[in-house]
Amino acid sequence: MDDVNRTLEAPDTLRPAQDEDVVVGAPRRGRWLWLGWVGLFLLIIAGIVWWVQTRPTPQTTAGRFALSGPMPVGTATAAKGDVSIIDSELGTVTPLANVTVRTQIAGQLFRVNFQEGQEVNKGDLLAEIDSRPYVNALNQLQGQLDHDQALLNNARVDLVRYATLVKQDSIARQQYDTQQFLVHQYEGTVVSDQAQVDNAKLNIEYCHITAPVTGRVGLRQVDPGNYVQTSDANGIVVLTELKPMSVIFTVPEDQLPAIMRRVAAGATLPVTAFDRSGNTKLADGKLDTVDNQIDTTTGTVKLRAIFPNDDEILFPNQFVNVDLEVDVLRDATVVPTAAIQRGAPGTFVYVVNADSTVKIQKVKLGPTEGDRVAIRNGLNPGDTVVVDGADKLKDGAKVAVHTASAGGASSAAPGAGSGTPSTEGAATAPAGAAPAPTGTSATGSPTAPATPGTADAPQRDRRRRGSNQP
């Protein structure tokens, strides 16, 4: 019976085993599905890699960023020329005469005979003060003078009579001497009266206030009807001479010997005035005088330049930039300032050889004038230097010169890659500064340090105009 029971129970015990087989088989099918997706993804990646490696790559053979071939550059030719040695300083427009017109007597301001801002000449009537009190004083003093003059005349007539009588021994000598002294007394009184009359006449003249210099009157400081007196601080009006006009500026004491040598030689030193930005020329003039001592607090000395100022463009107390031409360097080797590079070799330029390769040539700089710089040594007239594209060059690099300019005027190379600014006219780093990081040329070779540029063109030009020291 036990065997029969076990036989009957066997099918019941086998069903759970069949259920387990079904549960275990499901994860295996999910695993194969996941592996299939992974394989498909890897296949796609492999296809992309193969396409990138086997696709054709266009070869660029021209342009600044060319992968091969010579580098296009712009060049200029070193030439002989004159370079002015310019000393640039800040100055203040200062009139030669700036007069506060004040009254010299007290009285009521009767009339004002000028318009504000009017041009007047020396001696023109500006204002009048009521002169009636001074006319009355003059009449009184004139009467006193006439009275004392009559007494003097009478004393002189008596003295003549006494002289005759004393010769006849008709009167005492003492009476004659007394009459002489009385005449001298009246003479002194008449001189005093005459001085008072002249002073009263002068006061009447002072009632008519005239222009002491030729110039322009400013705003009226007092209106007619007011009582004016000599103690008034503001005066009646300020009169300023505008033509000619002077500019006072200072130079360092180290530059004074060169200036004084030229002045002692009788040379006329030209002076040019520019506006605050340094771009617009205002007037041309000449150096007039040098102060007689150096300011010990600043180590500078004052100079005065004179400008005709016929157009009255220079205005009193205006700040200007002043260019003083100290000297002129004749027949110097001149190149554009854009050709100058600074880096590990020092100050250098790229010289284009006959085989269209470049070499680094160290140079010693002279004075700078505008966008030109004099070369003291290192270059000869006729040498071709790179002015555009030098940031991509190295010593011995092959270049393609598209355009060249003579006489020291630079030109940019056409066909340069877009987005790369020209180095012509760019300001260079100060001498002795750390070299800029080197780049990579189109051939993969390291290049010389790039020349930094500047976004402020007016200030750049201004610094050049005033930089004459290498």
The 8 nearest C-alpha neighbors of each residue, nearest first, counted from 0:
[[1, 3, 2, 4, 5, 6, 7, 8],
 [0, 2, 4, 3, 5, 6, 7, 8],
 [3, 1, 5, 0, 4, 6, 7, 8],
 [2, 4, 6, 0, 1, 5, 7, 8],
 [5, 3, 7, 1, 6, 2, 8, 0],
 [4, 6, 8, 2, 3, 7, 9, 1],
 [7, 5, 3, 4, 9, 8, 2, 10],
 [6, 8, 4, 5, 9, 3, 10, 11],
 [7, 9, 5, 11, 6, 10, 4, 12],
 [8, 10, 12, 6, 11, 7, 5, 13],
 [11, 9, 13, 12, 8, 14, 7, 6],
 [12, 10, 9, 8, 13, 14, 15, 7],
 [11, 13, 9, 10, 14, 15, 8, 16],
 [12, 14, 10, 16, 11, 15, 9, 17],
 [15, 13, 17, 16, 11, 12, 18, 10],
 [14, 16, 18, 17, 13, 19, 12, 11],
 [15, 17, 19, 14, 13, 18, 20, 12],
 [18, 16, 14, 20, 15, 19, 21, 13],
 [17, 19, 15, 21, 16, 20, 14, 22],
 [20, 18, 16, 22, 21, 17, 23, 15],
 [21, 19, 17, 23, 18, 22, 24, 16],
 [20, 22, 18, 19, 24, 23, 17, 25],
 [23, 21, 19, 20, 24, 25, 18, 26],
 [22, 24, 20, 21, 25, 19, 26, 27],
 [23, 25, 21, 27, 22, 26, 20, 28],
 [24, 26, 27, 28, 23, 22, 29, 21],
 [27, 25, 29, 28, 24, 30, 23, 22],
 [26, 28, 30, 25, 24, 29, 31, 23],
 [27, 29, 31, 25, 30, 26, 32, 24],
 [30, 28, 32, 26, 31, 27, 33, 25],
 [29, 31, 27, 33, 32, 28, 26, 34],
 [32, 30, 34, 28, 33, 29, 35, 27],
 [31, 33, 29, 35, 30, 34, 28, 36],
 [34, 32, 30, 36, 35, 31, 29, 37],
 [33, 35, 31, 37, 36, 32, 38, 30],
 [34, 36, 32, 38, 33, 37, 31, 39],
 [35, 37, 39, 33, 38, 34, 40, 32],
 [38, 36, 34, 40, 39, 35, 41, 33],
 [37, 39, 35, 41, 36, 40, 42, 34],
 [38, 40, 42, 36, 37, 41, 35, 43],
 [41, 39, 43, 37, 42, 38, 36, 44],
 [42, 40, 44, 38, 43, 39, 45, 37],
 [41, 43, 39, 45, 40, 44, 38, 46],
 [42, 44, 46, 40, 41, 45, 39, 47],
 [45, 43, 41, 47, 46, 42, 48, 40],
 [44, 46, 42, 48, 43, 47, 41, 49],
 [47, 45, 43, 49, 44, 48, 50, 42],
 [46, 48, 50, 44, 49, 45, 51, 43],
 [49, 47, 45, 51, 50, 46, 52, 44],
 [48, 50, 46, 52, 47, 51, 53, 45],
 [51, 49, 47, 53, 48, 52, 54, 46],
 [52, 50, 48, 49, 54, 53, 47, 46],
 [53, 51, 49, 50, 54, 48, 55, 47],
 [52, 54, 50, 51, 49, 55, 48, 56],
 [53, 55, 51, 50, 52, 56, 49, 57],
 [56, 54, 53, 57, 52, 51, 58, 50],
 [57, 55, 58, 54, 53, 59, 52, 51],
 [58, 56, 59, 55, 60, 54, 66, 65],
 [57, 59, 60, 56, 66, 67, 65, 61],
 [60, 58, 65, 61, 66, 57, 67, 62],
 [59, 61, 65, 67, 68, 58, 66, 62],
 [62, 60, 65, 59, 63, 68, 64, 67],
 [63, 61, 65, 416, 415, 64, 414, 71],
 [62, 64, 416, 415, 65, 70, 71, 61],
 [63, 65, 62, 441, 66, 416, 61, 440],
 [66, 64, 61, 62, 67, 60, 59, 63],
 [67, 65, 441, 59, 442, 64, 60, 68],
 [68, 66, 65, 60, 442, 441, 69, 59],
 [67, 69, 60, 70, 65, 66, 61, 397],
 [70, 68, 398, 397, 399, 71, 67, 396],
 [69, 71, 398, 399, 63, 72, 397, 68],
 [72, 70, 399, 398, 400, 63, 69, 412],
 [71, 73, 388, 412, 387, 400, 399, 70],
 [74, 72, 412, 387, 411, 386, 410, 385],
 [75, 73, 385, 403, 386, 384, 409, 383],
 [74, 76, 409, 404, 384, 403, 383, 407],
 [77, 75, 383, 405, 407, 381, 382, 406],
 [76, 78, 380, 334, 381, 407, 382, 333],
 [79, 77, 380, 406, 333, 332, 407, 381],
 [78, 80, 332, 330, 331, 333, 380, 77],
 [79, 81, 330, 331, 333, 78, 332, 82],
 [82, 80, 329, 330, 328, 331, 327, 83],
 [83, 81, 328, 327, 368, 84, 80, 329],
 [82, 84, 327, 85, 328, 326, 368, 324],
 [85, 83, 326, 327, 325, 324, 366, 467],
 [84, 86, 324, 323, 83, 325, 322, 465],
 [85, 87, 323, 322, 465, 324, 88, 84],
 [88, 86, 465, 322, 321, 85, 323, 320],
 [87, 89, 321, 320, 90, 86, 322, 248],
 [90, 88, 320, 321, 319, 248, 91, 87],
 [89, 91, 248, 319, 247, 318, 320, 246],
 [92, 90, 318, 247, 246, 317, 316, 93],
 [91, 93, 246, 316, 315, 317, 245, 247],
 [92, 94, 245, 315, 246, 316, 91, 247],
 [95, 93, 244, 96, 245, 315, 240, 97],
 [94, 96, 244, 245, 240, 93, 97, 243],
 [97, 95, 240, 94, 239, 98, 212, 238],
 [96, 98, 239, 238, 94, 240, 95, 99],
 [99, 97, 238, 237, 100, 96, 239, 211],
 [98, 100, 237, 236, 234, 101, 238, 97],
 [99, 101, 236, 234, 235, 237, 98, 238],
 [102, 100, 234, 235, 99, 103, 229, 236],
 [101, 103, 104, 229, 228, 100, 234, 227],
 [102, 104, 229, 205, 101, 105, 228, 202],
 [105, 103, 102, 228, 229, 106, 205, 202],
 [106, 104, 228, 227, 229, 103, 102, 107],
 [107, 105, 226, 227, 128, 129, 108, 228],
 [106, 108, 226, 128, 129, 225, 109, 224],
 [109, 107, 128, 223, 224, 225, 110, 226],
 [108, 110, 128, 127, 129, 223, 107, 224],
 [109, 111, 127, 126, 223, 108, 112, 128],
 [112, 110, 126, 113, 125, 223, 127, 109],
 [111, 113, 125, 126, 110, 124, 114, 127],
 [114, 112, 125, 111, 115, 117, 126, 124],
 [115, 113, 117, 116, 112, 216, 111, 219],
 [114, 116, 218, 117, 217, 216, 219, 113],
 [115, 117, 216, 217, 215, 114, 118, 218],
 [118, 116, 114, 115, 215, 216, 119, 113],
 [117, 119, 215, 214, 216, 116, 120, 213],
 [120, 118, 214, 213, 215, 117, 123, 121],
 [121, 119, 213, 123, 122, 214, 212, 210],
 [120, 122, 212, 213, 210, 211, 123, 119],
 [123, 121, 210, 209, 120, 211, 124, 212],
 [124, 122, 209, 210, 120, 121, 125, 119],
 [125, 123, 209, 208, 126, 122, 210, 112],
 [124, 126, 112, 209, 208, 113, 111, 123],
 [127, 125, 111, 208, 112, 110, 124, 207],
 [126, 128, 207, 110, 109, 206, 208, 108],
 [129, 127, 108, 206, 109, 107, 130, 106],
 [128, 130, 109, 107, 131, 106, 108, 127],
 [131, 129, 133, 132, 206, 203, 128, 134],
 [130, 132, 134, 133, 129, 135, 203, 136],
 [133, 131, 135, 134, 130, 136, 129, 137],
 [132, 134, 136, 130, 135, 131, 203, 137],
 [133, 135, 137, 131, 136, 132, 130, 138],
 [136, 134, 138, 132, 137, 133, 131, 139],
 [137, 135, 133, 139, 134, 138, 140, 132],
 [136, 138, 134, 199, 140, 135, 139, 196],
 [139, 137, 141, 135, 136, 140, 142, 134],
 [140, 138, 136, 142, 141, 137, 135, 143],
 [141, 139, 143, 137, 142, 138, 196, 144],
 [140, 142, 138, 144, 139, 143, 196, 137],
 [143, 141, 145, 139, 144, 140, 138, 146],
 [144, 142, 140, 146, 141, 145, 147, 139],
 [143, 145, 141, 192, 147, 142, 146, 148],
 [146, 144, 148, 142, 143, 147, 149, 141],
 [147, 145, 143, 149, 144, 148, 142, 150],
 [146, 148, 150, 144, 149, 145, 189, 151],
 [147, 149, 145, 151, 146, 150, 189, 144],
 [150, 148, 152, 146, 151, 147, 153, 145],
 [149, 151, 147, 153, 148, 152, 154, 146],
 [152, 150, 185, 148, 154, 149, 153, 182],
 [151, 153, 149, 155, 154, 150, 148, 156],
 [152, 154, 150, 156, 155, 151, 149, 157],
 [153, 155, 151, 157, 182, 152, 156, 158],
 [154, 156, 158, 152, 153, 157, 182, 151],
 [157, 155, 153, 159, 158, 154, 152, 160],
 [158, 156, 160, 154, 159, 155, 161, 153],
 [157, 159, 155, 161, 156, 160, 178, 162],
 [160, 158, 162, 156, 157, 161, 155, 163],
 [161, 159, 157, 163, 162, 158, 164, 156],
 [162, 160, 164, 158, 163, 159, 175, 165],
 [161, 163, 159, 165, 160, 164, 158, 166],
 [164, 162, 160, 166, 161, 165, 167, 159],
 [165, 163, 161, 167, 169, 166, 162, 170],
 [164, 166, 168, 162, 167, 170, 163, 169],
 [165, 167, 168, 163, 164, 162, 169, 161],
 [168, 166, 164, 169, 165, 163, 170, 162],
 [167, 169, 165, 166, 170, 164, 171, 172],
 [168, 170, 164, 167, 165, 171, 166, 163],
 [171, 169, 165, 168, 164, 172, 174, 161],
 [170, 172, 173, 174, 165, 169, 175, 168],
 [171, 173, 175, 174, 165, 176, 170, 168],
 [172, 174, 176, 171, 175, 177, 170, 178],
 [175, 173, 177, 176, 172, 171, 178, 170],
 [174, 176, 178, 172, 173, 177, 161, 179],
 [177, 175, 179, 173, 178, 174, 172, 180],
 [178, 176, 174, 180, 179, 175, 173, 181],
 [177, 179, 181, 175, 176, 180, 158, 174],
 [178, 180, 176, 182, 177, 181, 158, 175],
 [179, 181, 183, 177, 182, 178, 184, 176],
 [180, 182, 184, 178, 183, 179, 177, 185],
 [181, 183, 185, 179, 184, 180, 154, 151],
 [184, 182, 186, 180, 181, 185, 187, 179],
 [185, 183, 181, 187, 182, 186, 180, 188],
 [186, 184, 188, 151, 182, 187, 183, 189],
 [185, 187, 183, 189, 184, 188, 182, 190],
 [188, 186, 190, 184, 185, 189, 191, 183],
 [189, 187, 185, 191, 186, 190, 192, 184],
 [188, 190, 192, 186, 191, 187, 147, 148],
 [191, 189, 193, 187, 188, 192, 186, 194],
 [192, 190, 188, 194, 189, 193, 187, 195],
 [191, 193, 189, 144, 195, 194, 190, 188],
 [192, 194, 196, 190, 191, 195, 189, 197],
 [195, 193, 197, 191, 196, 192, 198, 190],
 [194, 196, 198, 192, 193, 197, 199, 191],
 [195, 197, 193, 199, 194, 198, 140, 137],
 [196, 198, 194, 200, 195, 199, 193, 201],
 [199, 197, 201, 195, 200, 196, 194, 202],
 [198, 200, 196, 202, 137, 201, 197, 195],
 [199, 201, 197, 203, 198, 202, 196, 204],
 [202, 200, 198, 204, 203, 199, 205, 197],
 [203, 201, 205, 199, 204, 200, 198, 206],
 [202, 204, 200, 206, 201, 205, 130, 133],
 [205, 203, 201, 206, 202, 207, 200, 208],
 [206, 204, 202, 207, 203, 208, 201, 103],
 [205, 207, 128, 203, 204, 127, 130, 208],
 [206, 208, 127, 205, 204, 126, 209, 128],
 [209, 207, 126, 125, 124, 127, 205, 206],
 [210, 208, 124, 122, 125, 123, 211, 207],
 [209, 211, 122, 121, 123, 212, 125, 124],
 [210, 212, 121, 122, 209, 213, 98, 100],
 [213, 211, 121, 210, 214, 120, 240, 122],
 [212, 214, 120, 121, 119, 240, 210, 211],
 [215, 213, 240, 239, 119, 118, 241, 238],
 [214, 216, 118, 239, 117, 238, 116, 119],
 [217, 215, 238, 116, 117, 237, 115, 239],
 [218, 216, 116, 237, 115, 236, 238, 219],
 [217, 219, 115, 220, 236, 216, 116, 237],
 [218, 220, 236, 221, 235, 115, 217, 222],
 [221, 219, 235, 236, 218, 233, 234, 222],
 [222, 220, 235, 219, 223, 225, 234, 236],
 [221, 223, 225, 224, 220, 219, 108, 111],
 [224, 222, 108, 225, 110, 109, 111, 221],
 [225, 223, 108, 107, 109, 222, 226, 110],
 [226, 224, 108, 223, 107, 227, 222, 221],
 [225, 227, 107, 106, 108, 224, 228, 105],
 [228, 226, 105, 106, 107, 225, 108, 231],
 [227, 229, 105, 230, 231, 104, 102, 106],
 [228, 230, 103, 102, 231, 104, 105, 101],
 [229, 231, 228, 232, 227, 234, 102, 101],
 [232, 230, 229, 234, 233, 228, 227, 101],
 [233, 231, 234, 230, 229, 101, 99, 235],
 [234, 232, 231, 220, 235, 99, 236, 101],
 [235, 233, 101, 100, 231, 232, 236, 99],
 [234, 236, 220, 221, 101, 100, 219, 233],
 [237, 235, 219, 100, 220, 234, 99, 217],
 [238, 236, 99, 217, 98, 100, 216, 239],
 [237, 239, 216, 98, 215, 97, 99, 214],
 [240, 238, 97, 214, 215, 96, 241, 98],
 [239, 241, 214, 96, 242, 213, 94, 97],
 [242, 240, 244, 243, 214, 239, 94, 311],
 [243, 241, 244, 308, 240, 307, 309, 311],
 [242, 244, 307, 308, 241, 306, 245, 305],
 [245, 243, 306, 242, 94, 241, 305, 308],
 [244, 246, 305, 93, 304, 94, 306, 92],
 [247, 245, 92, 304, 93, 91, 303, 90],
 [246, 248, 303, 91, 90, 302, 92, 304],
 [249, 247, 90, 302, 301, 89, 246, 91],
 [248, 250, 301, 300, 299, 302, 88, 251],
 [249, 251, 299, 300, 252, 301, 254, 88],
 [252, 250, 299, 253, 254, 298, 300, 249],
 [251, 253, 255, 299, 254, 298, 300, 250],
 [254, 252, 251, 255, 256, 250, 257, 299],
 [255, 253, 252, 251, 256, 257, 258, 250],
 [254, 256, 252, 258, 253, 257, 259, 251],
 [257, 255, 259, 258, 254, 260, 253, 252],
 [258, 256, 260, 255, 259, 254, 261, 325],
 [259, 257, 255, 261, 256, 260, 325, 262],
 [258, 260, 262, 256, 261, 257, 263, 255],
 [261, 259, 263, 257, 258, 262, 256, 264],
 [260, 262, 264, 258, 259, 263, 266, 257],
 [263, 261, 259, 265, 264, 260, 266, 258],
 [264, 262, 260, 265, 261, 259, 266, 258],
 [263, 265, 261, 262, 266, 260, 259, 267],
 [266, 264, 262, 263, 267, 261, 260, 268],
 [267, 265, 262, 261, 264, 268, 263, 260],
 [266, 268, 269, 265, 285, 286, 262, 261],
 [267, 269, 286, 285, 324, 266, 325, 270],
 [270, 268, 285, 324, 284, 323, 267, 286],
 [269, 271, 323, 285, 284, 322, 283, 286],
 [270, 272, 283, 322, 321, 282, 284, 273],
 [271, 273, 321, 282, 281, 320, 280, 319],
 [274, 272, 280, 320, 281, 277, 279, 319],
 [273, 275, 319, 277, 276, 279, 320, 281],
 [274, 276, 319, 277, 320, 318, 273, 278],
 [277, 275, 274, 278, 457, 458, 279, 273],
 [276, 278, 273, 274, 275, 461, 279, 320],
 [277, 279, 276, 457, 280, 273, 274, 461],
 [280, 278, 273, 274, 277, 281, 276, 275],
 [281, 279, 273, 272, 282, 274, 278, 271],
 [280, 282, 273, 272, 279, 274, 312, 283],
 [283, 281, 272, 271, 280, 284, 306, 308],
 [284, 282, 271, 270, 306, 272, 285, 281],
 [283, 285, 306, 270, 305, 269, 271, 282],
 [286, 284, 269, 270, 304, 305, 268, 287],
 [285, 287, 304, 268, 288, 303, 270, 305],
 [288, 286, 304, 303, 305, 285, 289, 302],
 [287, 289, 303, 302, 286, 290, 304, 301],
 [290, 288, 302, 301, 303, 291, 287, 300],
 [289, 291, 301, 292, 302, 300, 288, 293],
 [290, 292, 289, 293, 300, 301, 288, 302],
 [291, 293, 290, 294, 300, 301, 289, 295],
 [294, 292, 300, 299, 295, 298, 252, 291],
 [293, 295, 298, 299, 296, 297, 300, 292],
 [294, 296, 298, 297, 293, 299, 292, 300],
 [295, 297, 294, 298, 299, 293, 300, 251],
 [298, 296, 299, 295, 294, 251, 293, 300],
 [297, 299, 295, 294, 252, 296, 251, 293],
 [300, 298, 251, 252, 250, 297, 294, 293],
 [299, 301, 293, 249, 250, 294, 252, 290],
 [302, 300, 249, 290, 248, 289, 247, 250],
 [303, 301, 289, 248, 247, 249, 288, 290],
 [302, 304, 247, 288, 287, 246, 286, 245],
 [303, 305, 286, 287, 246, 245, 285, 247],
 [304, 306, 245, 284, 285, 244, 287, 286],
 [305, 307, 284, 244, 308, 243, 245, 283],
 [306, 308, 243, 309, 242, 244, 305, 284],
 [309, 307, 311, 310, 306, 242, 243, 244],
 [308, 310, 311, 307, 242, 243, 312, 241],
 [309, 311, 308, 312, 313, 307, 242, 282],
 [312, 310, 308, 309, 313, 241, 314, 242],
 [311, 313, 310, 314, 308, 281, 282, 309],
 [314, 312, 311, 308, 92, 315, 317, 244],
 [313, 315, 317, 312, 92, 316, 311, 241],
 [314, 316, 92, 93, 317, 94, 313, 91],
 [317, 315, 92, 91, 93, 314, 318, 94],
 [318, 316, 92, 315, 314, 91, 319, 313],
 [319, 317, 91, 90, 316, 92, 275, 320],
 [320, 318, 274, 90, 275, 273, 89, 91],
 [319, 321, 89, 273, 272, 88, 90, 274],
 [320, 322, 272, 88, 87, 271, 89, 90],
 [323, 321, 87, 271, 270, 86, 85, 324],
 [322, 324, 270, 86, 85, 325, 269, 87],
 [325, 323, 85, 269, 326, 84, 268, 270],
 [324, 326, 84, 323, 85, 258, 268, 86],
 [327, 325, 84, 324, 83, 328, 85, 261],
 [328, 326, 83, 84, 82, 329, 81, 325],
 [327, 329, 82, 81, 83, 331, 326, 330],
 [328, 330, 81, 331, 327, 82, 80, 83],
 [331, 329, 80, 79, 81, 332, 328, 82],
 [330, 332, 80, 79, 329, 333, 373, 81],
 [331, 333, 79, 374, 78, 373, 380, 77],
 [332, 334, 373, 78, 77, 372, 79, 331],
 [333, 335, 407, 77, 372, 371, 336, 373],
 [336, 334, 371, 337, 338, 370, 407, 372],
 [335, 337, 338, 371, 370, 339, 372, 334],
 [338, 336, 423, 424, 386, 335, 339, 422],
 [337, 339, 386, 336, 335, 385, 348, 340],
 [338, 340, 348, 337, 336, 347, 341, 346],
 [341, 339, 347, 348, 346, 450, 338, 342],
 [342, 340, 346, 345, 347, 428, 339, 430],
 [341, 343, 434, 345, 344, 448, 340, 346],
 [342, 344, 345, 434, 341, 433, 448, 447],
 [345, 343, 342, 346, 347, 361, 341, 359],
 [346, 344, 342, 343, 341, 347, 361, 431],
 [345, 347, 341, 361, 340, 362, 344, 342],
 [348, 346, 361, 362, 340, 360, 339, 345],
 [347, 349, 360, 339, 340, 359, 338, 350],
 [348, 350, 359, 358, 385, 384, 357, 360],
 [349, 351, 384, 357, 358, 383, 348, 352],
 [350, 352, 357, 383, 356, 384, 355, 349],
 [353, 351, 356, 354, 355, 357, 350, 358],
 [352, 354, 355, 351, 356, 357, 383, 350],
 [353, 355, 352, 356, 351, 397, 357, 398],
 [356, 354, 352, 353, 398, 397, 351, 357],
 [355, 357, 397, 352, 396, 395, 354, 351],
 [358, 356, 351, 395, 350, 396, 352, 349],
 [357, 359, 394, 350, 395, 349, 360, 351],
 [358, 360, 349, 394, 348, 347, 350, 361],
 [361, 359, 347, 348, 349, 358, 362, 350],
 [360, 362, 347, 346, 377, 348, 359, 345],
 [363, 361, 377, 347, 376, 346, 364, 360],
 [362, 364, 375, 376, 374, 377, 365, 346],
 [365, 363, 374, 469, 375, 373, 362, 366],
 [364, 366, 373, 374, 469, 375, 372, 367],
 [367, 365, 467, 373, 468, 84, 372, 469],
 [366, 368, 372, 467, 371, 466, 373, 463],
 [369, 367, 371, 464, 370, 372, 82, 83],
 [368, 370, 464, 371, 463, 367, 460, 372],
 [369, 371, 336, 335, 368, 424, 372, 463],
 [372, 370, 335, 336, 368, 369, 334, 367],
 [373, 371, 367, 336, 333, 334, 366, 335],
 [372, 374, 333, 365, 332, 366, 331, 364],
 [375, 373, 364, 332, 365, 376, 363, 333],
 [374, 376, 363, 365, 364, 373, 377, 332],
 [377, 375, 363, 374, 378, 362, 364, 379],
 [376, 378, 362, 361, 363, 360, 379, 375],
 [379, 377, 376, 382, 380, 374, 362, 332],
 [378, 380, 382, 381, 332, 77, 377, 78],
 [381, 379, 78, 77, 382, 332, 79, 378],
 [380, 382, 77, 76, 78, 379, 383, 405],
 [383, 381, 77, 76, 380, 379, 384, 378],
 [382, 384, 76, 351, 75, 350, 77, 381],
 [385, 383, 350, 74, 75, 349, 351, 76],
 [384, 386, 74, 349, 338, 387, 73, 389],
 [385, 387, 338, 74, 337, 73, 423, 384],
 [388, 386, 73, 422, 72, 421, 389, 411],
 [387, 389, 72, 390, 391, 73, 386, 422],
 [388, 390, 392, 391, 387, 385, 386, 449],
 [389, 391, 449, 388, 392, 450, 448, 447],
 [392, 390, 389, 440, 388, 446, 393, 439],
 [393, 391, 389, 446, 390, 396, 447, 440],
 [392, 394, 446, 447, 396, 395, 391, 445],
 [393, 395, 358, 396, 359, 357, 392, 447],
 [394, 396, 357, 358, 356, 393, 397, 359],
 [397, 395, 356, 393, 394, 357, 392, 398],
 [396, 398, 356, 69, 355, 70, 395, 357],
 [399, 397, 70, 69, 355, 71, 356, 400],
 [398, 400, 71, 69, 70, 401, 72, 355],
 [401, 399, 72, 402, 71, 398, 73, 74],
 [400, 402, 412, 399, 413, 71, 73, 403],
 [403, 401, 400, 412, 73, 404, 74, 410],
 [402, 404, 74, 75, 73, 410, 405, 401],
 [405, 403, 75, 409, 408, 76, 410, 74],
 [406, 404, 76, 407, 75, 408, 403, 78],
 [405, 407, 78, 408, 76, 77, 404, 79],
 [406, 408, 334, 77, 76, 405, 78, 75],
 [409, 407, 406, 404, 75, 405, 335, 410],
 [408, 410, 75, 404, 74, 407, 335, 386],
 [411, 409, 73, 404, 74, 412, 403, 408],
 [410, 412, 73, 387, 413, 421, 409, 72],
 [411, 413, 73, 72, 401, 402, 415, 414],
 [414, 412, 415, 411, 401, 402, 73, 71],
 [413, 415, 62, 416, 412, 71, 63, 61],
 [416, 414, 63, 62, 413, 412, 417, 71],
 [415, 417, 63, 62, 419, 414, 418, 64],
 [418, 416, 419, 415, 420, 414, 63, 62],
 [417, 419, 420, 416, 415, 421, 63, 64],
 [418, 420, 417, 416, 421, 415, 63, 388],
 [421, 419, 418, 422, 417, 452, 423, 387],
 [420, 422, 423, 387, 419, 411, 388, 425],
 [421, 423, 387, 425, 337, 424, 420, 386],
 [424, 422, 337, 421, 425, 386, 387, 409],
 [423, 425, 337, 422, 426, 336, 370, 335],
 [426, 424, 452, 422, 423, 337, 453, 427],
 [425, 427, 452, 453, 424, 459, 428, 451],
 [428, 426, 450, 451, 425, 429, 340, 452],
 [427, 429, 430, 451, 432, 341, 426, 450],
 [430, 428, 432, 431, 427, 341, 426, 433],
 [429, 431, 432, 428, 341, 346, 345, 469],
 [430, 432, 429, 433, 345, 342, 341, 434],
 [431, 433, 430, 429, 434, 428, 342, 341],
 [432, 434, 435, 431, 342, 343, 430, 428],
 [435, 433, 342, 343, 448, 432, 436, 341],
 [434, 436, 448, 437, 449, 433, 342, 450],
 [437, 435, 448, 438, 434, 449, 447, 433],
 [436, 438, 448, 446, 447, 435, 445, 439],
 [437, 439, 446, 445, 436, 440, 448, 447],
 [440, 438, 445, 444, 443, 446, 441, 437],
 [439, 441, 443, 444, 442, 391, 446, 445],
 [440, 442, 66, 443, 65, 64, 67, 439],
 [443, 441, 440, 444, 67, 66, 439, 68],
 [442, 444, 440, 439, 441, 445, 66, 446],
 [445, 443, 440, 439, 442, 446, 441, 393],
 [446, 444, 439, 438, 440, 437, 443, 447],
 [447, 445, 393, 438, 392, 439, 437, 440],
 [446, 448, 393, 437, 449, 392, 390, 445],
 [449, 447, 437, 435, 342, 436, 434, 446],
 [450, 448, 390, 451, 447, 435, 437, 389],
 [449, 451, 427, 340, 390, 452, 448, 341],
 [452, 450, 427, 449, 428, 426, 453, 425],
 [453, 451, 425, 426, 450, 427, 454, 422],
 [452, 454, 455, 425, 426, 451, 456, 459],
 [453, 455, 456, 452, 459, 425, 457, 458],
 [454, 456, 453, 458, 457, 459, 460, 452],
 [455, 457, 459, 458, 454, 460, 453, 425],
 [458, 456, 460, 459, 455, 461, 278, 276],
 [459, 457, 461, 460, 456, 455, 462, 276],
 [458, 460, 456, 462, 457, 461, 455, 463],
 [461, 459, 463, 457, 458, 462, 456, 464],
 [460, 462, 458, 464, 463, 459, 277, 457],
 [463, 461, 465, 459, 464, 460, 466, 458],
 [464, 462, 466, 460, 465, 461, 369, 459],
 [463, 465, 369, 461, 368, 462, 466, 460],
 [464, 466, 87, 462, 463, 86, 85, 467],
 [467, 465, 463, 468, 464, 462, 367, 366],
 [468, 466, 366, 367, 84, 465, 85, 469],
 [467, 469, 466, 366, 365, 367, 364, 465],
 [468, 364, 365, 467, 366, 363, 466, 367]]
